[in-house]
Amino acid sequence: MNPNKINKVATTIAAPVLFSKEGTVEKVVSMAKEAAANGAKLVVFPETYIPGYPWWIWMALNNNKKLELFKKQYANALEIKSSEMDYIKNIAKKHEIIVALGFVEKDAGTLYNSQVLINEKGTICIHRRKLMPTGEERTIWGMGDGTSLQVCDTSIGKVGMLICYEHSMPLARYSLYSKGEEIHIAMWPGANFKSQPRDRKKIIDVAMRNMTFEGQVYAVYSSSCVGQEELKFYLEIDPANHGILEAGGGISGIVDPISNYIAGPIEDQEQIVYAEINTENIVSVKHMVDSVGHYARADVFQLNVFSRKFQPVKFIDTAEGIASETDISPDFLENIPEPSTGNDKKK
């Protein structure tokens, strides 16, 4: 693909319609239309925007209450093959805008923290899952695998994506750089949750500016914020949240390949911010530092990435004796023992 070098892109701070798949989908559609009307070729939404980040997993709730809330999240999670996803894809196509969406994905009985990149033709060119849910997230979400490290060649450049604390995984970042990533999309949850021993906004800011310097990429990042209705909900389910959880939170922005903000950062309340990016600017930065090129030392450091999916069940045609290599992993095939002849006993 021969992308345009200069493109206008957009990122958001947005509050979900909590536990409402339909309501939050409509907000995605509305903001995507607004971004497209303002000339943006890309719009980015927060982590698990549909149906909202589950802050309740970090609260002192009993198991019965957490199970009740998990069932609500499950009921409002989004499936890849669904009318809601088709709706968003059609909006991207109609308005000729690339949509980067974070959502809770339902796949059979398991939920995942997932992302899709939908191009302006309405096609999903990246579908990935968070490699390692963070802390309490592991009580409600499954893990992604090596196939989640993807870069897509789009009309605005080569785009890659990560979620939240995946940005603390240097090897995940490096694997995307090695695939020629030019524009990095990052999604975060945002809240003024004072019971956690860190300043979320400062961590996000540092992580995003570091990534642009480290990978010589543009970073377009989005995070959610807590609206008044969501705040009311959390104060009702856990009165201990009074004084430590407030409305707002979140930080979003667009950063150039030498760590300068070219839009934002914006904070705390719903809004969209825009900037023009020029992928030709990356060449000037690569002249000094190319972390996967002339500034790498392959004779000293090498990274192996296992980009394949492992399934818990493989069906083997016993009539044929063995499955095809597309059905089971090469490692399994290489280690199938030779059949016993009955003459291999020790004498």
C-alpha positions as CSV (number, residue, x, y, z in Angstrom):
1,M,0.0,0.0,0.0
2,N,1.2,3.5,-0.8
3,P,0.0,5.6,2.1
4,N,-0.5,9.4,2.1
5,K,2.3,10.9,4.1
6,I,0.3,13.7,5.8
7,N,-3.0,12.8,7.5
8,K,-5.2,14.3,10.1
9,V,-5.9,11.9,13.0
10,A,-8.1,12.1,16.1
11,T,-8.1,10.6,19.6
12,T,-10.7,10.7,22.4
13,I,-11.4,10.8,26.0
14,A,-14.8,9.2,26.5
15,A,-17.0,7.8,29.2
16,P,-18.9,4.6,28.4
17,V,-22.6,4.0,28.9
18,L,-21.8,1.5,31.7
19,F,-23.1,-2.0,31.1
20,S,-24.8,-0.9,27.9
21,K,-23.4,-2.4,24.7
22,E,-26.0,-0.7,22.6
23,G,-25.6,2.7,24.3
24,T,-21.8,2.7,24.0
25,V,-21.9,1.6,20.4
26,E,-24.0,4.6,19.6
27,K,-21.4,6.9,21.3
28,V,-18.7,5.3,19.2
29,V,-20.7,5.9,16.0
30,S,-21.5,9.5,17.0
31,M,-17.8,10.4,17.8
32,A,-16.5,8.6,14.7
33,K,-18.9,10.7,12.5
34,E,-17.8,13.9,14.3
35,A,-14.1,13.0,13.7
36,A,-14.7,12.2,10.1
37,A,-16.6,15.4,9.5
38,N,-13.6,17.3,10.9
39,G,-11.3,15.6,8.4
40,A,-9.8,12.9,10.5
41,K,-8.6,9.7,8.8
42,L,-8.3,7.8,12.1
43,V,-10.1,8.0,15.4
44,V,-9.0,6.1,18.5
45,F,-11.2,5.0,21.4
46,P,-10.3,3.9,25.0
47,E,-9.5,0.4,26.4
48,T,-12.6,-1.8,26.9
49,Y,-14.8,1.2,25.9
50,I,-17.6,-1.3,25.2
51,P,-19.2,-1.8,27.7
52,G,-16.7,0.0,30.1
53,Y,-13.7,-0.7,32.2
54,P,-14.6,-2.9,35.2
55,W,-13.2,-0.8,38.1
56,W,-15.3,-3.0,40.4
57,I,-12.7,-5.7,40.2
58,W,-10.4,-3.5,42.3
59,M,-13.0,-2.9,45.0
60,A,-13.7,-4.7,48.3
61,L,-16.8,-6.6,47.1
62,N,-17.9,-10.0,48.0
63,N,-17.8,-12.9,45.5
64,N,-21.5,-12.9,44.9
65,K,-21.5,-9.2,44.0
66,K,-18.5,-9.6,41.7
67,L,-20.2,-12.6,40.0
68,E,-23.3,-10.5,39.4
69,L,-21.2,-7.7,37.8
70,F,-19.3,-10.2,35.7
71,K,-22.6,-11.5,34.3
72,K,-23.5,-8.0,33.4
73,Q,-20.2,-7.5,31.6
74,Y,-20.6,-10.8,29.8
75,A,-24.2,-9.9,28.7
76,N,-22.9,-6.6,27.2
77,A,-19.6,-7.8,25.8
78,L,-19.1,-7.6,22.0
79,E,-18.5,-10.5,19.6
80,I,-16.4,-10.1,16.5
81,K,-19.1,-11.6,14.4
82,S,-22.1,-9.6,15.5
83,S,-24.6,-7.0,14.2
84,E,-23.0,-4.4,16.5
85,M,-19.6,-4.9,15.0
86,D,-21.1,-4.9,11.5
87,Y,-22.7,-1.5,12.4
88,I,-19.4,0.0,13.4
89,K,-17.7,-1.4,10.3
90,N,-20.3,0.1,8.0
91,I,-19.9,3.5,9.7
92,A,-16.2,3.4,9.1
93,K,-16.8,2.5,5.4
94,K,-19.5,5.1,4.9
95,H,-17.5,7.9,6.5
96,E,-14.1,6.7,5.2
97,I,-12.4,6.7,8.5
98,I,-10.2,4.2,10.3
99,V,-11.7,3.2,13.7
100,A,-9.5,1.9,16.5
101,L,-11.8,0.4,19.2
102,G,-11.2,-1.1,22.5
103,F,-13.9,-3.5,23.8
104,V,-14.6,-6.5,26.1
105,E,-14.8,-9.4,23.6
106,K,-17.0,-12.5,24.2
107,D,-15.7,-15.7,22.7
108,A,-17.7,-18.7,23.8
109,G,-17.5,-18.8,27.6
110,T,-14.5,-16.5,28.0
111,L,-14.1,-12.7,27.9
112,Y,-11.0,-10.9,26.6
113,N,-9.7,-7.4,26.7
114,S,-9.5,-6.8,22.9
115,Q,-8.8,-4.2,20.2
116,V,-9.8,-4.0,16.5
117,L,-8.5,-1.7,13.8
118,I,-11.2,-1.2,11.2
119,N,-10.0,0.4,8.0
120,E,-12.0,2.9,5.9
121,K,-13.3,0.0,3.7
122,G,-15.0,-1.4,6.7
123,T,-12.6,-4.3,7.1
124,I,-11.0,-5.5,10.3
125,C,-7.3,-5.5,9.6
126,I,-6.2,-6.0,13.2
127,H,-8.0,-8.1,15.9
128,R,-6.0,-8.7,19.0
129,R,-6.3,-9.5,22.7
130,K,-4.3,-8.2,25.6
131,L,-1.4,-10.6,26.1
132,M,-1.5,-10.4,29.9
133,P,-4.4,-9.0,31.9
134,T,-3.1,-6.9,34.7
135,G,-3.6,-7.9,38.4
136,E,-7.2,-8.4,39.2
137,E,-8.1,-8.3,35.5
138,R,-7.0,-12.0,35.4
139,T,-10.1,-12.9,37.5
140,I,-12.4,-12.0,34.6
141,W,-10.4,-12.0,31.3
142,G,-8.4,-14.6,29.4
143,M,-5.0,-14.0,27.9
144,G,-4.0,-13.2,24.3
145,D,-1.3,-15.0,22.4
146,G,1.6,-14.3,20.0
147,T,-0.8,-13.7,17.1
148,S,-1.8,-10.5,18.8
149,L,1.4,-8.7,17.9
150,Q,0.3,-7.3,14.5
151,V,1.1,-4.3,12.3
152,C,-1.3,-3.3,9.5
153,D,-0.4,-1.5,6.4
154,T,-3.1,1.2,6.1
155,S,-3.8,4.2,3.9
156,I,-2.1,6.4,6.6
157,G,0.9,4.2,7.3
158,K,1.8,1.1,9.2
159,V,-0.3,0.9,12.4
160,G,0.3,-1.3,15.5
161,M,-1.6,-1.4,18.8
162,L,-1.2,-2.3,22.4
163,I,-3.3,-2.1,25.5
164,C,-2.6,-0.4,28.8
165,Y,0.2,-2.1,30.8
166,E,1.3,-4.1,27.7
167,H,3.4,-0.9,27.3
168,S,5.5,-2.1,30.3
169,M,6.5,-5.1,28.1
170,P,9.6,-4.0,26.2
171,L,9.7,-7.1,24.0
172,A,6.1,-6.5,22.9
173,R,6.9,-3.0,21.9
174,Y,10.1,-4.1,20.1
175,S,8.2,-6.8,18.2
176,L,5.9,-4.0,16.7
177,Y,8.9,-1.8,15.8
178,S,10.5,-4.8,14.0
179,K,7.3,-5.1,11.8
180,G,7.8,-1.5,10.6
181,E,5.3,0.2,12.8
182,E,5.0,4.0,12.1
183,I,1.8,4.9,14.0
184,H,1.3,3.3,17.4
185,I,-2.2,3.2,18.9
186,A,-2.5,2.8,22.7
187,M,-5.6,2.4,24.8
188,W,-5.9,3.0,28.5
189,P,-8.6,3.1,31.2
190,G,-9.0,6.4,33.1
191,A,-10.2,7.2,36.5
192,N,-9.4,9.4,39.6
193,F,-9.0,6.3,41.7
194,K,-6.9,7.5,44.7
195,S,-6.7,4.2,46.4
196,Q,-4.1,3.0,44.0
197,P,-0.4,3.9,44.7
198,R,0.4,5.6,41.4
199,D,-0.5,8.6,39.4
200,R,-2.1,7.0,36.4
201,K,-1.9,10.1,34.2
202,K,1.9,10.5,34.8
203,I,2.5,6.8,34.0
204,I,0.5,7.0,30.7
205,D,2.3,10.3,29.7
206,V,5.7,8.8,30.3
207,A,4.9,5.5,28.6
208,M,3.7,7.2,25.5
209,R,6.5,9.7,25.2
210,N,9.1,6.9,25.8
211,M,7.5,4.8,23.1
212,T,7.9,7.5,20.5
213,F,11.5,8.0,21.3
214,E,12.3,4.3,21.6
215,G,10.5,3.1,18.5
216,Q,10.7,6.3,16.3
217,V,6.9,6.2,15.9
218,Y,3.9,8.5,16.3
219,A,1.7,7.6,19.3
220,V,-2.0,8.2,19.2
221,Y,-3.4,7.3,22.6
222,S,-6.9,7.3,24.2
223,S,-8.2,6.7,27.7
224,S,-11.7,6.7,29.2
225,C,-13.0,8.9,32.0
226,V,-15.6,8.2,34.7
227,G,-18.9,10.1,34.1
228,Q,-21.3,11.1,36.8
229,E,-23.6,8.1,36.3
230,E,-20.7,5.7,36.5
231,L,-19.4,7.5,39.7
232,K,-22.8,7.2,41.3
233,F,-22.9,3.5,40.5
234,Y,-19.6,2.9,42.2
235,L,-20.4,4.9,45.2
236,E,-23.6,2.9,45.7
237,I,-22.0,-0.5,45.3
238,D,-19.1,0.3,47.6
239,P,-19.5,3.2,50.1
240,A,-15.8,3.0,50.9
241,N,-15.2,4.7,47.5
242,H,-16.4,8.0,48.9
243,G,-13.4,10.3,49.0
244,I,-11.2,8.1,46.9
245,L,-13.0,7.9,43.6
246,E,-14.1,11.0,41.7
247,A,-15.5,11.8,38.3
248,G,-13.1,12.4,35.5
249,G,-9.7,10.8,35.1
250,G,-8.0,9.9,31.9
251,I,-5.5,11.5,29.6
252,S,-5.2,11.3,25.8
253,G,-2.9,12.8,23.2
254,I,-0.9,12.6,20.1
255,V,2.9,12.5,20.3
256,D,5.4,12.8,17.4
257,P,8.5,10.5,16.9
258,I,10.7,12.7,19.1
259,S,8.4,12.8,22.1
260,N,6.7,16.1,21.5
261,Y,3.0,16.5,21.9
262,I,1.3,17.7,18.7
263,A,-2.1,17.4,20.3
264,G,-3.1,17.5,23.9
265,P,-2.6,16.1,26.3
266,I,-6.3,16.4,27.2
267,E,-7.6,15.3,30.5
268,D,-10.7,14.4,32.6
269,Q,-13.7,15.1,30.4
270,E,-15.1,13.8,27.1
271,Q,-13.6,15.5,24.1
272,I,-11.8,14.8,20.8
273,V,-8.4,16.2,19.8
274,Y,-6.8,16.4,16.4
275,A,-3.4,16.6,14.8
276,E,-1.7,16.2,11.5
277,I,1.0,13.5,11.3
278,N,3.6,13.2,8.6
279,T,5.2,9.8,8.4
280,E,8.1,11.3,6.3
281,N,9.3,12.9,9.6
282,I,10.1,9.4,10.9
283,V,13.0,9.2,8.3
284,S,14.8,12.1,10.0
285,V,14.6,10.5,13.4
286,K,15.7,7.1,12.0
287,H,18.9,8.8,10.8
288,M,19.9,9.2,14.4
289,V,18.4,6.1,16.1
290,D,16.8,3.1,14.4
291,S,16.1,0.7,17.2
292,V,15.5,-2.3,14.9
293,G,18.1,-1.2,12.3
294,H,21.5,0.5,12.5
295,Y,21.1,1.1,16.2
296,A,20.4,-2.6,17.0
297,R,23.1,-5.1,17.8
298,A,21.9,-8.5,16.5
299,D,25.3,-10.0,17.4
300,V,24.5,-9.2,21.0
301,F,20.7,-9.2,21.4
302,Q,18.0,-11.2,19.6
303,L,14.3,-11.6,20.2
304,N,12.3,-14.7,19.4
305,V,8.5,-14.2,19.0
306,F,6.3,-17.2,18.9
307,S,3.5,-16.0,16.6
308,R,1.1,-18.8,16.7
309,K,-2.1,-19.7,18.4
310,F,-2.3,-22.7,20.7
311,Q,-5.7,-24.4,21.1
312,P,-6.7,-26.6,24.1
313,V,-8.4,-29.2,21.8
314,K,-7.1,-30.6,18.5
315,F,-9.2,-33.2,16.6
316,I,-7.1,-35.8,14.9
317,D,-8.5,-38.1,12.3
318,T,-7.7,-41.5,13.8
319,A,-8.8,-43.3,10.6
320,E,-5.9,-41.6,8.8
321,G,-3.6,-41.9,11.8
322,I,-2.5,-38.3,12.0
323,A,-3.9,-34.8,11.4
324,S,-2.6,-32.3,8.8
325,E,0.0,-29.8,9.9
326,T,-2.6,-27.1,9.7
327,D,-4.5,-28.8,12.5
328,I,-1.8,-29.3,15.0
329,S,1.5,-27.6,15.9
330,P,4.8,-28.6,14.2
331,D,6.3,-29.2,17.6
332,F,3.7,-31.8,18.3
333,L,4.3,-33.5,14.9
334,E,8.0,-33.6,15.4
335,N,7.7,-35.4,18.8
336,I,5.2,-38.2,17.9
337,P,6.9,-41.4,19.0
338,E,7.6,-44.1,16.6
339,P,5.1,-47.0,16.9
340,S,6.4,-49.9,19.0
341,T,7.3,-53.1,17.0
342,G,7.2,-55.3,20.1
343,N,10.9,-56.2,19.5
344,D,12.4,-53.2,21.3
345,K,12.5,-54.8,24.8
346,K,15.8,-54.9,26.6
347,K,17.3,-58.4,26.4
